[in-house]
């Protein structure tokens, strides 16, 4: 993965303090440079990711009417969203993708007044629910650890960022990019240039190439994760909180040559805060005499604005 810093999350827990500090320095340098880092040592097995890919590919192969049975949740927050719905900001045509969303699975005893919609599950394939939730919890744990390390790297209390996603509205998205039809709009992409909405995103290794990030000089470069690795990237919410110190980098998914004739599957995890969380710039990121670059808002308000912009909520 050219231009991406590779970091080993296991180093964060090393007994040598010097190695912990080196890890945090490399983490910040990578995120400040491109907004993306490659992440090993995360503890999520390739077998679990492969099983999730296999089950979701089986789900997406079903007829449209069958998939629609688990669609229709407001804002596409849970379950299935078909082709032709999500459109990146400033794009003129929808993305060439369909997807399925999994959110937190709380019991009524542990979370009696959940503000989130319930997950919806298809009858087939068997095992999709259990594998999805297992991967969801594993990725949530990694996101929590990574946000803790980012806070420590900035000399903030460990839980400054991670506590925001405790009982938050994080999403595991299973994405299917079908073969690109010959009738597709000439400007259509599998995912048009965009920045993620949330705090931080974790991308499991996809089933094919196509992910690209835009560097500061405007050059687009490939950013695929090697087998067994994750890619982590900064979302707009974290960029706001850090007053732009950590950039939310523009990225896209393209299909060229033979890859356009094959399906591509991806499993991003979007770490979202609780709706009431304040997304105001933290004082630590405002120098004396300067002003915050972003106005105050809440996670709920910011998310709703973005969902309207990308077509998942109608005006």
Beta strands, then each sheet from edge to edge (+ up, - down):
strand 1: 5-8
strand 2: 36-40
strand 3: 79-81
strand 4: 98-102
strand 5: 171-177
strand 6: 191-194
strand 7: 200-204
strand 8: 211-214
strand 9: 220-222
strand 10: 230-234
strand 11: 251-253
strand 12: 264-271
sheet 1: 1+ 2+ 10- 7+ 12- 5+ 4- 3+
sheet 2: 6+ 11- 8+ 9-
end
